[in-house]
Structure formats: C-alpha cells, structure tokens
Amino acid sequence: MLRGSCFYLRHPKKEEIPQLIHLLNDLDARGPWLPTELMLPGQLEKRFEEQHSSKENMEYFLIIGDDEQILGRVFHFKTVPYFQSREIGYSLFSTAFHGKGIMSEAVALLTRYLFETTLLNRLEIHMEAGNTGSEKVAINNGFQFEGIARGAGYNRGRFVDVRMYALLRSEWEALQGV
C-alpha cells in the first residue's frame, strides 16, 4: 500500500471487480477525455486476473479514500518493448474530486514507487491535446513536454492529437534532492 495525504494506493481486490467494472463503464465518470467504448465484464475480469499474475507489462492501483471509497485508478504499462520505460495512466471516477490535487499526488506516489523499486529510466504521460487537467498532473510532477503525436489518438468519433510528456530518473532524483 502507498499512503497519500487523504487516500492510499493499492491493488484491486477480487471482490471489488464488479464495482470497478461499473465505475469503468460509467460514461459520465469518464468525462470527455476517455473513450466511450464500454468494456465487457468478462474481458475486464480476465484482464485483472492476468495483471495479478505478473506486473511485467502492467500494474494497476486503485485510489482509495480514507472512507474506503474507490476514488479512481492509476496504472503503468509497457509501451515500446525495447525502452526502459513505462507509460502512466490515470482517472478519477467522480468530478467531485477533480481539481483537488489527488491525481497529482497519486502520480507522485506511483513515480516514487517505480523509480525506487525498478530499473526504469523513463516514465511517460500522454494525454489528448486540450486536456489541461491531465497536463497539469504531468507538469506538477516534473514531466517535460516532448512533443505532439499528430492524429495518434481516437476519441468520440475523431482522430485527436496526443501531447507527450516524460520524466527521466535523473530528473526525478534532482527534484528529490538525491
């Protein structure tokens, strides 16, 4: 478990999967930046079972409030096979928690965890152009803007540009005063 100021990060429990499926398929909770494709419960259950057997390609954490409510999720996954890097993804399940710094803190906890427990040298965060909330999360955690992948994403019936940010281990260590 990774402790934050008013929440903690932990892996999902098997009995939480039905609630998580409901949250992931709640289009209002997704907001405008995540795809509207609904996820099949069987596929999600299978994905969670696979993720619990190995974290080589992906590791998934729930953001749990002090009242034990599932607030959101944060995860990392391998993108380019020959890179020593991971991409970080995240979302909050309620707009009531937006703008309170929860996601910036959750990403900071995950970043620390990854740099302190793995040999990764690079973390990335990608977001649809215009997603200023997600961009603030990246910037607040010291990620540097690297460019735009034009037309790389597809959301709500259109191709969209994706802004790319990255943080190297040496940059993170400098921010930590190491």
C-alpha positions as CSV (number, residue, x, y, z in Angstrom):
1,M,0.0,0.0,0.0
2,L,1.2,3.5,-0.9
3,R,0.0,6.2,1.5
4,G,-1.1,9.7,0.4
5,S,-2.4,12.6,2.4
6,C,-6.1,11.6,2.3
7,F,-6.0,8.4,0.3
8,Y,-3.9,5.4,-0.4
9,L,-3.0,3.3,-3.5
10,R,-3.4,-0.5,-3.5
11,H,-4.0,-3.3,-5.9
12,P,-7.7,-4.1,-6.6
13,K,-9.2,-7.0,-4.6
14,K,-11.1,-9.7,-6.5
15,E,-14.4,-8.8,-4.8
16,E,-14.1,-5.2,-6.0
17,I,-14.0,-6.2,-9.7
18,P,-17.8,-5.9,-10.1
19,Q,-17.8,-2.4,-8.6
20,L,-14.8,-1.4,-10.7
21,I,-16.5,-2.7,-13.9
22,H,-19.5,-0.5,-13.1
23,L,-17.2,2.6,-12.5
24,L,-15.2,2.0,-15.7
25,N,-18.4,1.7,-17.7
26,D,-20.0,4.9,-16.2
27,L,-19.6,7.3,-19.2
28,D,-20.3,10.3,-17.0
29,A,-17.5,9.4,-14.7
30,R,-15.1,9.0,-17.6
31,G,-15.5,12.6,-18.7
32,P,-14.7,13.9,-22.2
33,W,-11.1,12.7,-22.4
34,L,-11.6,8.9,-22.2
35,P,-13.1,6.8,-24.9
36,T,-16.8,5.9,-24.8
37,E,-16.3,2.2,-25.6
38,L,-18.0,0.1,-23.0
39,M,-15.9,-2.8,-21.5
40,L,-17.3,-6.3,-21.4
41,P,-17.3,-7.6,-17.8
42,G,-15.8,-10.9,-18.8
43,Q,-12.9,-9.2,-20.5
44,L,-12.2,-6.9,-17.5
45,E,-12.3,-9.8,-15.1
46,K,-9.8,-11.7,-17.3
47,R,-7.6,-8.7,-17.6
48,F,-7.5,-8.2,-13.8
49,E,-6.7,-11.9,-13.3
50,E,-3.8,-11.7,-15.8
51,Q,-2.5,-8.5,-14.2
52,H,-2.4,-10.1,-10.8
53,S,-0.2,-13.0,-12.0
54,S,2.6,-10.7,-13.4
55,K,3.3,-7.0,-13.4
56,E,5.8,-7.2,-16.2
57,N,3.5,-5.5,-18.7
58,M,1.1,-3.6,-16.5
59,E,0.4,-2.8,-12.8
60,Y,-2.9,-1.4,-11.6
61,F,-3.7,0.5,-8.4
62,L,-6.9,1.8,-7.0
63,I,-7.0,5.2,-5.3
64,I,-8.9,4.5,-2.1
65,G,-10.2,7.4,0.1
66,D,-9.8,7.3,3.9
67,D,-13.5,6.3,3.9
68,E,-12.6,3.2,1.8
69,Q,-14.4,4.6,-1.2
70,I,-12.8,3.9,-4.6
71,L,-11.9,7.4,-5.9
72,G,-10.0,6.5,-9.1
73,R,-7.2,4.5,-10.6
74,V,-3.6,4.9,-11.5
75,F,-1.5,2.4,-13.5
76,H,1.6,1.9,-15.5
77,F,2.2,-0.2,-18.6
78,K,5.0,-1.1,-21.1
79,T,4.6,0.6,-24.4
80,V,7.8,0.2,-26.5
81,P,9.4,-3.3,-25.9
82,Y,13.0,-2.1,-26.1
83,F,12.5,1.1,-24.0
84,Q,13.4,1.0,-20.3
85,S,10.2,3.0,-19.7
86,R,6.5,2.8,-18.7
87,E,3.6,5.0,-19.5
88,I,1.4,6.1,-16.6
89,G,-2.3,6.3,-17.0
90,Y,-5.0,7.5,-14.5
91,S,-8.5,8.7,-14.0
92,L,-10.8,9.8,-11.2
93,F,-14.3,8.3,-11.1
94,S,-16.1,11.4,-9.8
95,T,-15.8,15.0,-11.0
96,A,-16.3,16.0,-7.3
97,F,-12.6,15.1,-6.8
98,H,-11.3,17.0,-9.8
99,G,-9.0,20.0,-9.1
100,K,-8.1,18.9,-5.5
101,G,-4.6,17.6,-6.3
102,I,-5.5,14.0,-5.7
103,M,-4.3,12.8,-9.1
104,S,-1.0,14.8,-8.9
105,E,-0.3,13.2,-5.6
106,A,-1.3,9.7,-6.8
107,V,1.1,10.1,-9.8
108,A,3.8,11.3,-7.5
109,L,3.4,8.2,-5.3
110,L,3.5,5.9,-8.3
111,T,6.5,7.7,-9.7
112,R,8.4,7.3,-6.5
113,Y,7.4,3.6,-6.3
114,L,8.6,2.9,-9.8
115,F,11.9,4.8,-9.5
116,E,12.7,3.3,-6.1
117,T,11.7,-0.4,-6.9
118,T,12.6,-0.9,-10.6
119,L,15.4,-0.2,-13.1
120,L,13.2,2.0,-15.2
121,N,14.9,5.1,-16.5
122,R,11.9,6.9,-18.1
123,L,8.2,7.5,-17.3
124,E,5.8,8.9,-19.8
125,I,2.4,10.5,-19.6
126,H,0.3,11.1,-22.8
127,M,-3.0,13.0,-23.0
128,E,-5.3,14.3,-25.6
129,A,-4.5,17.8,-26.7
130,G,-6.7,20.1,-24.7
131,N,-6.9,18.0,-21.6
132,T,-5.4,20.7,-19.3
133,G,-6.2,18.8,-16.1
134,S,-4.1,15.9,-17.2
135,E,-1.4,18.2,-18.5
136,K,-1.2,19.9,-15.0
137,V,-0.7,16.5,-13.4
138,A,2.3,15.8,-15.7
139,I,3.8,19.3,-15.1
140,N,3.2,19.2,-11.3
141,N,5.3,16.0,-11.2
142,G,8.2,17.4,-13.2
143,F,7.4,15.7,-16.5
144,Q,8.8,17.6,-19.5
145,F,6.9,18.2,-22.7
146,E,8.4,16.3,-25.6
147,G,6.1,16.9,-28.5
148,I,2.8,16.1,-30.1
149,A,1.9,12.9,-31.9
150,R,-0.5,14.3,-34.5
151,G,-3.7,12.3,-35.0
152,A,-2.4,9.4,-32.8
153,G,-5.5,9.1,-30.7
154,Y,-9.1,8.3,-31.5
155,N,-11.8,9.6,-29.2
156,R,-15.5,10.1,-29.7
157,G,-15.5,9.6,-33.5
158,R,-12.5,11.6,-34.4
159,F,-8.7,11.4,-34.6
160,V,-7.0,13.6,-32.0
161,D,-3.5,14.9,-31.3
162,V,-1.7,13.5,-28.3
163,R,0.6,15.6,-26.1
164,M,3.6,13.6,-24.8
165,Y,5.5,14.2,-21.5
166,A,8.3,12.3,-20.0
167,L,10.4,12.2,-16.8
168,L,13.9,10.6,-16.6
169,R,15.2,9.0,-13.4
170,S,18.0,11.7,-13.2
171,E,15.4,14.5,-13.4
172,W,13.3,12.9,-10.7
173,E,16.3,12.4,-8.5
174,A,17.2,16.1,-8.9
175,L,13.7,17.1,-7.9
176,Q,14.0,14.9,-4.8
177,G,17.4,16.4,-3.9
178,V,19.1,13.0,-4.3
